[in-house]
Amino acid sequence: MAKVYNSKTPKSPSSAFLQLHTKAGALAERSLYRRAAEVWRGGHTSAGLTEQERDLCVHNADLCAGQAKYTGKPES
């Protein structure tokens, strides 16, 4: 599995951030990077996140999107 998460994580992440982290991580482990990026992008607008956590969501979405490879067919 490629590195999906930023090494700088909040010292005490909110439960909303932890849910995003878990969901996106599960998708990335299955190489569904585009879907993981969408999860992170959805977190950017989520209520209950701090500004630092929203910035991490944007960063993690970019990392996942960079890992995605075009295969000419939709992900299953």
KENU-399378 format. One record per residue (C-alpha): x, y, z. Coordinates in steps of 0.2 Angstrom, whole numbers, padded with zeros to 4 digits, always signed. Layout:
N
XYZ ...
This chain:
76
+0000+0000+0000 +0006+0017-0004 +0007+0030+0009 -0009+0039+0009 -0009+0049+0025 +0001+0064+0030 +0014+0061+0043 +0008+0077+0052 -0009+0072+0061 -0018+0081+0074 -0012+0077+0092 -0030+0073+0097 -0040+0071+0081 -0059+0073+0081 -0071+0058+0079 -0076+0064+0062 -0058+0065+0056 -0055+0047+0063 -0070+0041+0053 -0064+0049+0037 -0046+0041+0041 -0053+0024+0043 -0065+0024+0028 -0052+0032+0016 -0039+0020+0023 -0050+0005+0019 -0053+0010+0001 -0034+0014-0002 -0029-0003+0005 -0040-0010-0009 -0031+0002-0022 -0047+0012-0024 -0038+0028-0023 -0050+0039-0032 -0064+0034-0020 -0053+0037-0006 -0049+0054-0013 -0068+0058-0014 -0070+0053+0005 -0056+0065+0009 -0063+0079-0002 -0080+0076+0007 -0072+0079+0024 -0065+0096+0018 -0083+0102+0019 -0088+0092+0034 -0094+0101+0050 -0085+0096+0066 -0067+0097+0059 -0054+0109+0064 -0045+0120+0051 -0029+0109+0053 -0040+0093+0050 -0048+0101+0034 -0031+0105+0028 -0025+0087+0030 -0041+0081+0021 -0036+0092+0006 -0018+0086+0007 -0023+0067+0009 -0036+0069-0006 -0021+0075-0017 -0010+0061-0011 -0024+0048-0016 -0028+0056-0032 -0010+0056-0037 -0009+0037-0033 -0024+0034-0045 -0020+0026-0061 -0030+0028-0077 -0035+0011-0083 -0047+0016-0096 -0062+0008-0086 -0071+0013-0071 -0066+0006-0054 -0077-0009-0048 
